Amino acid sequence: MAFTDVEARWQVLTAYTRTGLVRGEKVLLVLGHSDLSDDDAVARMDDGSGHVESARDSGQLMITRNTSFYMPDGSFDKERQLETARTECDRAYREGWPGIRVAADMNWALEPGVDSEEVVDYEASLEPLFADSRYVAICWYDQRRFSDYTVGAMRAVHPLQVMERLDAVDVTQTRDGTRIAGSAELSTRGEFTEALREALKQQPDTHAPFHFELDLTDLTFMEAHCAWQLISFATSLPEGSKVTVRCGSLLELVLRGLGSADVPQLQLNVAEES
């Protein structure tokens, strides 16, 4: 995750942490030495619920600092750090947790004597750990401090990118159509609608049937107005057109509740959820 907005970063970390706790996983947060204190971080994520505080008391949530985690003797050693990662995973499994999720502030990589290329190599070397579905991790980089080259290199070696904000949409082109991820809500309504308009735009010189795939499996929320816009765009397509919408069960519920079954141009392909 690359970020510039600290408040948005905490929103992501809070959602990430609380999701792990609800799933019964162990959570390890590796904060920067100048970040919030442990107590303040817990209070920020807990928001009065008591769940995050209880998780820290039980050992389900652990908080440490990045310099001591990555540079225990004042220097960084890739092989030692890989062993530390494996050790934390093994410890979580031995303790009976069904999985472990880690989130780490990477500002330690800016410390004197740390070779950025070695850090990139370390990040790439973590790949085998992700083959185990019980392990998930976020490494976050402050774009105000890291160079564009370093951020780009890290994006290249990581299999997934984390959106900086919860209230945002991310639009990418796929082989068969368009993927829209994030949250289609009031603050992103215009961007979401424009993405739909562009994706389902007909060529001016043809009225032939239109076939398109819209991947919404990573859209975590869609308000009724945005869902209605999708149905409206599909309805306006020529007869024989087919828009296949891949989505989860919650979005299916929204779309069917607004009458998607009455639109022959619209087909829902509901992804199985673990």
C-alpha positions in Angstrom: 0.0 0.0 0.0 1.4 3.4 -1.0 -0.3 6.4 0.7 -0.1 10.1 1.3 -3.0 10.6 3.6 -2.3 9.3 7.2 -6.0 9.4 8.2 -6.9 7.3 5.2 -4.1 4.9 6.1 -5.6 4.4 9.5 -9.0 3.7 8.1 -7.5 0.9 6.0 -5.5 -0.5 8.9 -8.6 -0.4 11.2 -10.7 -2.3 8.7 -7.9 -4.7 8.0 -7.2 -5.3 11.7 -10.9 -5.7 12.8 -11.6 -8.0 9.9 -8.8 -10.3 11.0 -10.0 -10.2 14.6 -13.5 -11.1 13.6 -12.2 -14.0 11.5 -10.3 -15.3 14.6 -6.9 -14.6 13.1 -3.8 -13.4 14.9 -2.9 -9.8 13.9 0.6 -8.3 14.1 0.9 -4.6 13.6 4.5 -3.2 13.0 4.2 0.5 13.5 6.8 3.2 13.0 8.7 4.5 16.0 7.1 8.0 15.5 3.6 6.6 15.0 0.8 6.5 17.6 1.6 4.9 20.9 0.4 1.4 21.4 -2.5 2.6 23.6 -3.5 5.3 21.1 -3.3 2.9 18.2 -5.6 0.4 20.0 -8.0 3.2 21.0 -8.0 4.5 17.4 -9.0 1.1 16.0 -11.3 0.1 18.8 -13.5 3.2 18.6 -15.2 2.3 21.9 -16.2 -1.2 20.9 -13.9 -3.0 23.3 -13.1 -5.7 20.7 -9.6 -4.4 19.8 -8.7 -3.8 23.4 -9.8 -7.3 24.3 -7.8 -8.7 21.4 -4.6 -7.0 22.7 -5.2 -8.3 26.2 -5.7 -11.9 25.0 -2.6 -11.8 22.7 -4.6 -12.0 19.5 -3.4 -8.6 18.6 0.3 -7.7 18.9 1.9 -4.3 18.3 5.6 -3.8 17.8 7.9 -1.2 16.2 9.5 -1.5 12.8 13.1 -0.7 13.7 13.2 -3.4 16.4 11.4 -5.8 14.2 13.4 -5.3 11.0 16.7 -4.0 12.5 17.1 -5.6 16.0 20.8 -5.0 16.0 20.7 -1.7 14.1 21.2 -3.3 10.6 19.0 -5.1 8.1 19.7 -8.7 7.1 17.4 -10.3 4.5 17.9 -13.9 5.5 17.4 -13.1 9.2 14.2 -11.2 8.4 12.8 -14.1 6.3 13.4 -16.4 9.2 11.6 -13.9 11.5 8.6 -13.9 9.2 8.5 -17.7 9.1 8.9 -17.9 12.9 5.9 -15.5 13.4 3.7 -17.7 11.1 4.7 -20.9 12.9 4.1 -19.4 16.3 0.6 -18.2 15.3 -0.2 -21.7 14.0 1.2 -23.4 17.1 -0.9 -21.1 19.3 -4.0 -22.4 17.5 -4.9 -19.3 15.4 -6.4 -20.2 12.0 -4.2 -17.6 10.3 -2.1 -14.5 10.8 -2.2 -11.1 9.1 0.6 -8.6 9.3 0.7 -4.9 8.5 4.1 -3.2 8.6 5.3 0.4 8.2 8.3 0.3 5.9 9.8 3.6 6.8 12.6 1.7 8.5 14.0 1.1 5.0 15.0 4.8 4.9 17.4 4.4 7.8 21.1 5.0 7.1 22.9 1.9 5.8 19.8 0.2 4.4 20.2 -0.8 0.8 16.9 -0.2 -1.1 17.7 -3.0 -3.6 18.1 -5.5 -0.8 14.7 -4.4 0.6 13.1 -5.0 -2.8 14.8 -8.4 -3.0 13.5 -9.2 0.5 10.0 -8.3 -0.5 10.2 -10.5 -3.5 11.5 -13.4 -1.4 8.4 -13.3 0.8 6.4 -14.7 -2.1 6.5 -18.4 -1.0 4.9 -17.4 2.3 1.8 -16.2 0.5 1.3 -19.6 -1.0 -0.2 -20.5 2.4 -3.7 -19.1 2.5 -3.4 -18.6 6.3 -0.9 -15.8 5.8 -1.6 -12.3 4.6 0.4 -9.1 4.9 0.4 -5.4 4.0 3.6 -3.4 3.7 2.8 0.3 3.5 5.0 3.0 2.0 4.7 6.7 2.6 4.8 8.3 -0.9 5.9 11.6 0.7 9.1 10.0 1.8 9.9 7.2 -0.7 11.0 7.8 -4.3 8.7 7.0 -7.2 11.3 4.4 -8.2 11.1 2.6 -4.9 7.3 2.6 -4.7 7.1 1.4 -8.3 9.6 -1.4 -7.6 7.6 -2.6 -4.6 4.4 -2.6 -6.6 6.1 -4.7 -9.2 7.0 -7.5 -6.7 3.8 -7.6 -4.7 0.8 -9.7 -6.1 -1.9 -7.3 -4.9 -2.2 -3.5 -4.4 -4.2 -2.0 -1.5 -6.3 1.0 -2.3 -5.3 4.0 -0.3 -8.8 5.0 0.7 -11.9 3.0 1.7 -14.2 5.5 0.1 -12.7 5.2 -3.4 -13.2 3.2 -6.6 -10.4 1.7 -8.8 -11.1 1.1 -12.5 -8.9 -1.2 -14.5 -9.3 -2.8 -18.0 -9.4 -6.6 -18.2 -9.1 -8.9 -21.2 -12.9 -9.3 -21.3 -14.1 -5.9 -20.1 -13.7 -3.7 -17.0 -13.0 -4.3 -13.3 -14.3 -1.8 -10.7 -13.1 -2.2 -7.1 -13.7 -0.2 -4.0 -16.9 1.4 -2.8 -19.6 2.9 -5.0 -21.2 5.4 -2.6 -22.2 9.0 -2.5 -18.6 10.4 -2.5 -17.6 8.2 -5.5 -21.0 8.2 -7.3 -19.8 10.4 -10.2 -16.6 8.4 -10.8 -18.5 5.1 -10.7 -21.2 6.3 -13.1 -18.6 7.7 -15.5 -16.7 4.4 -15.4 -19.9 2.6 -16.3 -20.7 5.1 -19.0 -17.3 4.6 -20.6 -17.4 0.8 -20.2 -20.8 0.4 -21.8 -20.4 3.1 -24.4 -21.6 2.1 -27.9 -19.7 2.9 -31.0 -21.6 5.6 -32.9 -21.6 3.7 -36.2 -23.0 0.4 -35.0 -26.2 -0.9 -33.3 -25.0 -4.5 -33.2 -25.5 -6.5 -30.0 -23.0 -5.6 -27.3 -21.1 -8.2 -25.2 -19.2 -7.1 -22.1 -18.0 -8.4 -18.7 -18.1 -6.1 -15.7 -16.1 -7.5 -12.7 -17.5 -6.2 -9.5 -16.3 -9.0 -7.2 -14.0 -6.5 -5.4 -16.6 -3.8 -5.0 -17.3 -3.9 -1.3 -20.4 -1.7 -1.3 -22.8 -0.3 -3.9 -25.5 2.2 -3.0 -28.9 1.9 -4.7 -28.4 4.9 -7.0 -25.2 3.4 -8.4 -26.9 0.0 -8.8 -29.8 1.7 -10.6 -27.4 3.4 -13.0 -25.9 0.1 -13.9 -29.3 -1.4 -14.6 -30.3 1.7 -16.6 -27.2 1.6 -18.8 -27.8 -2.1 -19.5 -31.4 -1.5 -20.3 -30.4 1.0 -23.0 -28.2 -1.5 -24.9 -29.4 -3.0 -28.2 -31.5 -6.1 -28.1 -29.3 -9.2 -27.9 -26.6 -7.5 -25.9 -25.3 -9.1 -22.8 -23.5 -7.5 -19.9 -22.2 -10.2 -17.5 -21.7 -8.8 -14.1 -19.5 -10.8 -11.8 -20.3 -9.9 -8.2 -20.7 -11.2 -4.6 -24.0 -12.2 -2.9 -24.5 -8.8 -1.3 -24.3 -6.9 -4.6 -26.5 -9.5 -6.2 -29.1 -8.8 -3.5 -29.0 -5.1 -4.3 -29.3 -5.5 -8.1 -32.1 -8.1 -7.9 -34.0 -6.0 -5.5 -33.9 -3.1 -8.0 -35.2 -5.3 -10.8 -32.1 -6.7 -12.6 -34.0 -9.9 -13.4 -36.3 -7.9 -15.7 -33.4 -6.7 -17.9 -32.5 -9.4 -20.5 -29.3 -7.6 -21.3 -28.0 -8.1 -17.8 -26.7 -11.4 -16.5 -25.4 -11.9 -12.9 -22.5 -14.3 -12.3 -22.3 -14.6 -8.5 -18.9 -15.6 -7.2 -18.7 -18.3 -4.5 -17.6 -16.9 -1.2 -15.4 -18.8 1.2 
